[in-house]
Amino acid sequence: MKNFKNTLGLAGVSIIALGTAFGPSSAFAATVFEIAFNQPETHPQYKAMERFGEALAERTNGEYTVQIFPNELLGAQKETVEMAQTGTIAMSLASASLLESWNPDFVVFNLPYVFDSIEHQKAVVNNPEIVGDLYNSVADQGIVVVAAFTAGSRNVYLKDHPVHTPEDLAGQKIRVMQSQTNIDMMNMMGGNGIAMGQGEVYTAIQTGVLDGGENNEVTYWSLKHLEVAPYFSYTQHLMIPDYLVMNIDYFEDMPDDVKQIFIEELQKAADYEFEVFAEDAAKSRALAEEAGAQFNEVDLQPFRDAVRPLTEQKLNSDVTKKIYDQMHAQGE
C-alpha cells in the first residue's frame, strides 16, 4: 500500500504538470465515484462536491465523474462510511467525531478550542505535514480521509439572555451532541449539557425541557431555533471539521495522472467550501437578525480556561499530542 501522506498533497505539495491528454482513444474505463451525504443540495459541502465532480469530469473528458446522494438517501453517516469501507460506494462525507470509532486519535480535532479561528482550522485540516499520518491511519480498515471541510464554529444560544461569561450559563440546560465529551465540555463551560437528537431541540426549548442549544449560524437559522432561543452568543467552543472518506482501493487504483487531477481539484473544492460556508453563515446571521435574534461577541479566555482539563485528559497519545503541538505552531 502506498503512503497516503506522500501521495495526497492536499496542501503545500506541488502538483506536477500533466502531459497526458484524455480523449476518445483513452484506455481508461469510465468510472463514477458515488458519494453519500446526509445534508441537502443547498449545503456548502454539496456545492463543493458538485463543483469537484464537474472539474474532474472536464479534466478527464468524462472518464471520471461523481454522483452525489444527498439527504441520507444511502443511509446515515456511520452506515455510509461502512459502505465506503467495503467498496459499495467510493466516498462518504462524515462528521469528524464519527471517525473516533475507527481510530480514537481523531478526537484531536473534536475538542473545544483546539482551533483559534476558522482560518486556523483551514490551515491545519488539509495540511499533509500535520494530518497525513492521521488520515492514513485507517487505511488498513479500508478507508482514508481525502479532504476535510469546515462546519463553522459552534456557539451557545439561549431563550432568556445572552452569554458573556461562564456564570451566565449557570443552571442553563443546553443541548449538545450525543457524546460524553460534549456533555463534559458544556458542564465545564458552566452549563448543564443535555445530549439530544437535533430534531427534538426546537420543541424541547419551547416547552422548557432545554434552555438553549449550540450550533453554527446556518443550522440556527435553517432550523428556526431563533424563534425559541433568540440570544446567540459567539462562544466558538467547537470547530469540528467534516471529512470526505474514501475507499482506499478506489483511491489507489486511480492512474497517477488521474490521481493528480483528483487531488488538485479536491483541494480547490475544499477551499471553495470554506468560502461558501462563511458566506452562508453571514447570510444566516443577517436573516436571523432581521427576524429578531440578537448576536453578541464573548471574551473566550474564561471558557478556554474552564475546558482546558478536558483537552489535557483527551490528548492522551503521542499522535494527538504531536498534532496538537503542530496545530499551535500554525495558530495566530
Helices and strands as residue ranges (DSSP letters): H 4-7, E 31-36, H 44-59, E 64-69, H 77-86, E 91-95, G 96-101, G 104-109, H 118-125, H 128-136, G 139-141, E 143-149, E 154-158, G 166-169, E 173-176, H 180-189, E 192-195, G 198-200, H 201-206, E 212-215, H 217-222, G 225-227, E 231-238, E 242-247, H 248-253, H 256-290, E 294-297, H 301-314, H 318-330
